Amino acid sequence: MVHTDKIVRDLEFIHEGVFDFKELLRIMKEFFSRHDYDIDEKLYDTKNKNDLKTTTIKWNADRKVDDYNKCIVKLAINIGDYKEGYVDGIKVVDGKLKITFNAEVERDYDEKWKKSPTKKFFRAIYEKYITEAKQSKVDNNLRNLVENLRKEIKQYFSV
């Protein structure tokens, strides 16, 4: 089993009002593309209740940093009780948006170091004495990436 370290837990962004949802998704996809992350859409679900809709989207964006570390950003995007409309010919939604950010680093994602007890032992020594600074740098870079994504989203909403 792959060893996973949680780096960001349940960081949230909340906005209520009118916005272009398609444009927001485009900005987020471009952000991940700029940083060489692949997006895997785990869920896209829309439900109708009366005249209101609720949409839930879950993304996993990942990137292999090196032969040992893989960074994963998990996003849960929820738009609750919204209506769709048009403003200046652009389709917009009016509702409550909540984005939850989680991030983790998978260590030894290919499980090269778990095949034998000897390799496990050397992996423990490697992690403890040799790569602590490198692992810390990977963790900090992932934390900064999530915060920069959150800042871009805030900037989009001019918050």
DOMAR-171375 format. One line per 4 residues: their letters; for each residue x, y, z of C-alpha. Coordinates in steps of 0.001 Angstrom, whole numbers, plus 524288, in hexadecimal, padded with zeros to 5 digits. Layout:
BEGIN
A = X Y Z; ...
***
This chain:
BEGIN
MVHT = 80000 80000 80000; 804E2 80D94 7FC70; 808C1 816AB 80789; 800E7 8235E 806ED
DKIV = 80371 83011 80E42; 7F836 839C7 80F67; 7FD2F 84774 80C9D; 7F0B1 84FA8 80BA2
RDLE = 7E416 84BCA 81271; 7D6AF 8516F 80FAA; 7DACE 85F10 80B69; 7CE7B 865DE 80686
FIHE = 7CA76 870D1 7FD89; 7BC57 8756F 7FE14; 7B576 87F28 7F53C; 7A737 8828C 7F3D8
GVFD = 7A1F2 889EB 7E83B; 7A1EE 88A57 7D96D; 7AD90 884FD 7D1EF; 7B198 87E60 7C54E
FKEL = 7B3AE 87041 7C97E; 7B975 86C12 7BC74; 7C398 876D7 7BD6E; 7C712 872E2 7CB60
LRIM = 7C958 864CB 7C72B; 7D197 86981 7BBAE; 7DA1F 87198 7C4E2; 7DC18 8660B 7CDE5
KEFF = 7DF5F 85CD4 7C2A7; 7E916 866A8 7BD20; 7EF6A 867F1 7CA82; 7F1BB 85950 7CB6E
SRHD = 7F663 858C3 7BD59; 8005E 8639B 7BFEF; 805C6 85BB2 7CB3D; 80626 84EC2 7C3A1
YDID = 7FB48 8481A 7CB4F; 7F20D 83E4D 7C529; 7E3B9 83F7A 7C90D; 7DB51 83395 7CB3B
EKLY = 7CCED 836A9 7CCDD; 7C7B5 82D26 7D702; 7B9D2 83260 7D7A0; 7B0F1 83BEE 7D07F
DTKN = 7A326 83B4F 7D5C5; 797EE 844E8 7D3FD; 78AEC 84398 7DAC8; 77E87 84B6E 7D8A9
KNDL = 77549 84EF0 7E3AC; 769E1 857A5 7E014; 76FF6 862B3 7D825; 77D3C 861A7 7DED5
KTTT = 78906 8595B 7DB6E; 79421 853CD 7E364; 7A0E4 84F9D 7DD0E; 7AC1B 8480E 7E30C
IKWN = 7B91D 84632 7DC3E; 7C4DA 83ECF 7E178; 7D238 83FDF 7DB3F; 7DF29 83970 7DE32
ADRK = 7EAA8 8409E 7D826; 7F7A2 839BC 7D909; 805B7 83B48 7D502; 81183 8328D 7D69E
VDDY = 81C05 83B34 7DC73; 826B9 830EA 7DB9D; 82860 82227 7DC52; 8240B 82227 7EA74
NKCI = 81A0A 82D25 7EC96; 80CD5 82F4D 7E64F; 804D5 83B5D 7E9F8; 7F605 83A98 7E9C6
VKLA = 7EC5B 845CE 7EB3C; 7DE65 841AC 7EE08; 7D3A5 84B8B 7EB68; 7C55C 84A99 7EF06
INIG = 7BD7D 8551A 7E7FB; 7AF71 856F7 7EC75; 7A596 860AA 7E75B; 7993E 8602B 7EF53
DYKE = 78B82 864C3 7EC37; 78EDF 86C84 7E02F; 78793 871C9 7D48D; 78D28 8737C 7C700
GYVD = 78B6E 87FBB 7BEFE; 791E3 8886B 7B4E8; 79901 89540 7B6C2; 79DB6 89C0E 7AA5D
GIKV = 79C33 88F46 7A2EB; 7A494 887A7 7AC98; 79EBC 87C5C 7B42E; 7A044 87EC2 7C2CA
VDGK = 79BD5 8784E 7CF4C; 79661 87EC8 7DB76; 798F0 876A6 7E77D; 7A23F 872AF 7F225
LKIT = 7AF8E 86D63 7EE2B; 7B824 865A1 7F769; 7C556 86028 7F375; 7CC7D 8572D 7FCD4
FNAE = 7DB0A 854F5 7FABC; 7E29C 84929 7FFA2; 7F07E 845B7 7FBD5; 7F956 83A47 7FE71
VERD = 80650 83493 7FA62; 80789 82639 7F731; 814F5 8212A 7FAAE; 81A60 81595 7F317
YDEK = 80E5D 815DA 7EA49; 8137D 80AAB 7E1D0; 81697 802B8 7EDFF; 8246E 80012 7E975
WKKS = 8295E 80058 7F777; 81F6C 7F6D4 7FD30; 822B6 7EAA6 7F5A0; 82BCC 7E4EA 7FFFC
PTKK = 82EC9 7E71C 80E73; 83C7A 7EBC1 80AF0; 83732 7F642 801DF; 82D56 7FA69 80C3F
FFRA = 8385E 7FC11 815EF; 8407A 8042C 80C7D; 8348F 80C58 80922; 8329A 80FB2 81788
IYEK = 840DC 813CF 818A6; 83FFA 81B4E 80BCC; 833F6 822D5 81060; 8390B 825A1 81DFB
YITE = 846FA 829DF 81B34; 8489D 82D32 80CF4; 83C51 83331 80732; 8360B 83A6D 8126D
AKQS = 83941 847C3 80C82; 834CE 84347 7FF0B; 827F6 83DEB 80461; 825B0 84A93 80BC1
KVDN = 827E0 85257 7FF32; 81E16 849B9 7F7C4; 81418 84BA6 802B5; 815FF 85A62 802E6
NLRN = 814FA 85B5E 7F41A; 80813 853FF 7F463; 802E9 85C84 7FF78; 806B1 868C1 7F7B0
LVEN = 80061 86366 7EB53; 7F353 86195 7F23E; 7F428 86F1C 7F84C; 7F74D 8751F 7EAF2
LRKE = 7EB95 86E47 7E4E3; 7E30D 8738C 7EFC1; 7E899 88142 7ED68; 7E58E 8805D 7DED0
IKQY = 7D7A6 87C6E 7E1E4; 7D665 887B8 7EB8F; 7DBEA 890DC 7E13B; 7D1C0 88C13 7D76F
FSV = 7C714 88FC3 7E105; 7CE3A 89C51 7E4E2; 7CDD1 8987A 7F335
***
